[in-house]
Amino acid sequence: MLLGDAITRLQDETSVEEALASLGDWVLMTRMRDAADAAGLSLGTFASVAVGRFIERADDTAWLALMTAANRAVNPGAACLKVMLELSRFHRLDQRIDIVIPSSQ
């Protein structure tokens, strides 16, 4: 799986659970589901926001972790997605997550 493919799958609600399940990290998936419920968002929308948050806010250390994971993985796209979700800090309940959902206009 390429990273772009993994991110694209997050936009399709029918395949988001499959994409997250393919990571094999049930703790991460449970945390994401709980955080999505708390934010009043679907799991797919929440995962997309978490990836976007990583892309916007990641420092050099986070990007190095992403590149290292991709380099060592059999499935670089899935490895990158997992790192992005883990490091997006979406599960910090003491932080408000500002979410802007674009209109469909």
C-alpha positions as CSV (number, residue, x, y, z in Angstrom):
1,M,0.0,0.0,0.0
2,L,1.3,3.4,-0.9
3,L,0.9,6.3,1.5
4,G,-1.4,8.2,-0.9
5,D,-3.6,5.1,-1.3
6,A,-3.8,4.8,2.5
7,I,-4.8,8.4,2.9
8,T,-7.3,8.2,0.0
9,R,-9.0,5.2,1.7
10,L,-9.6,7.3,4.8
11,Q,-12.0,9.5,2.7
12,D,-14.2,6.5,2.0
13,E,-16.2,5.6,5.1
14,T,-16.8,2.0,3.9
15,S,-13.1,1.3,3.7
16,V,-11.7,3.4,6.6
17,E,-12.0,0.6,9.1
18,E,-10.3,-1.8,6.7
19,A,-7.4,0.7,6.2
20,L,-7.1,1.1,10.0
21,A,-7.4,-2.6,10.7
22,S,-4.7,-3.3,8.2
23,L,-2.3,-1.5,10.5
24,G,-2.8,-4.3,13.1
25,D,-2.8,-1.8,16.0
26,W,-6.1,-2.4,17.8
27,V,-5.2,0.0,20.7
28,L,-4.6,2.8,18.2
29,M,-7.9,2.0,16.4
30,T,-9.8,2.0,19.7
31,R,-8.3,5.3,20.7
32,M,-9.2,6.8,17.4
33,R,-12.8,5.5,17.6
34,D,-13.2,7.0,21.1
35,A,-11.7,10.3,20.1
36,A,-13.9,10.5,16.9
37,D,-17.0,9.7,19.0
38,A,-16.0,12.5,21.5
39,A,-15.5,14.9,18.6
40,G,-18.8,13.9,17.0
41,L,-17.1,12.9,13.8
42,S,-17.1,9.7,11.7
43,L,-13.9,7.6,12.1
44,G,-12.9,8.4,8.5
45,T,-13.2,12.1,8.9
46,F,-11.4,12.0,12.2
47,A,-8.5,9.9,10.7
48,S,-8.2,12.4,7.8
49,V,-8.1,15.3,10.3
50,A,-5.4,13.5,12.3
51,V,-3.3,12.9,9.2
52,G,-3.7,16.6,8.2
53,R,-2.8,17.7,11.7
54,F,0.4,15.6,11.4
55,I,1.3,17.1,8.0
56,E,0.7,20.7,9.3
57,R,2.4,20.4,12.7
58,A,5.1,17.7,12.5
59,D,8.6,18.8,13.4
60,D,11.8,17.4,12.0
61,T,11.9,14.6,14.5
62,A,8.4,13.4,13.6
63,W,9.3,13.5,9.9
64,L,12.5,11.5,10.6
65,A,10.4,8.9,12.5
66,L,8.1,8.7,9.5
67,M,10.9,8.2,7.0
68,T,12.6,5.7,9.3
69,A,9.4,3.7,9.6
70,A,8.8,3.7,5.9
71,N,12.4,2.7,5.2
72,R,12.2,-0.3,7.5
73,A,8.7,-1.5,6.6
74,V,7.6,-4.2,4.2
75,N,4.5,-2.0,3.7
76,P,5.8,1.6,3.7
77,G,2.4,3.3,3.2
78,A,0.8,1.5,6.1
79,A,3.9,2.2,8.3
80,C,3.7,5.9,7.4
81,L,0.0,6.1,8.1
82,K,0.5,4.4,11.5
83,V,3.2,6.9,12.5
84,M,1.1,9.9,11.3
85,L,-1.8,8.7,13.4
86,E,0.3,7.9,16.5
87,L,2.1,11.2,16.4
88,S,-0.8,13.5,15.5
89,R,-1.6,13.6,19.2
90,F,-5.3,13.3,18.4
91,H,-5.9,11.3,21.6
92,R,-4.8,14.1,24.0
93,L,-8.1,14.7,25.7
94,D,-6.7,17.8,27.4
95,Q,-6.2,19.6,24.0
96,R,-9.0,20.9,22.0
97,I,-8.8,19.8,18.4
98,D,-9.7,22.5,16.0
99,I,-11.5,20.8,13.1
100,V,-12.5,22.6,9.9
101,I,-14.5,20.5,7.6
102,P,-14.7,22.0,4.1
103,S,-18.2,22.5,2.7
104,S,-19.2,20.5,-0.3
105,Q,-19.8,23.6,-2.4
